[in-house]
Amino acid sequence: MAPSGDLTSSALQELLRDGTLAGSWALDATRTQVKLETRHTWGLAPLHGVFRQVSGKGTVTAAGDVSGVVTVAAESVDTKNPRRDKHLRSADFFDIANHPDFTFAVDGASPSSGGVRIDGSLTVAGRTRPASFDATVTSVDGEVWLDGELRVNRADFGMTWNFLGIASMRSSIVVHAVFTRQ
């Protein structure tokens, strides 16, 4: 079935309040995309990557409380440059030998002007920080789609390597998440 459109804040709030979304939800990894966007070469060039392995689940209670976790395999980063990807996997950045995954643990959602504000904590390279982002929500028969962008400063996660200041410290994690009812 085609998407019924982005839900307004009030429509989403009603679905959470009336129990329509209550239950367990699984992330559909085949249709979910997690991308990395940043800049390099002193901010002159964009850098885009995608994480090829992602999993997750969520729960909505009858009272409308939301929780869940999305896990991304750091090793699955793909920027179309094998040398750069190897460096991103190293201890200078993701340190996959010690921290193979990064996670976003959701501990709440509330209506916002764009749809929903997702609150939780982001863990990257063994460091956990509070994180929030706004997302649009699209309702599809038996599915919920979330589209949002989480902005991060990689220094908050101990990733301070920056040869000659070439790499931006600011990055965005862009998410298109598709959840299906379990």
Secondary structure, 3 states (H helix, E strand, C coil): CCCCCECCHHHHHHHHHCCCCCEEEEECCCCCEEEEEEEECCCCEEEEEEECCEEEEEEECCCCCEEEEEEEEHHHEECCCHHHHHHHHCCCCCCCCCCCEEEEEEEEEEEECCEEEEEEEEEECCEEEEEEEEEEEEEECCEEEEEEEEEEEHHHHCCCCCHHHCCCCEEEEEEEEEEEEC
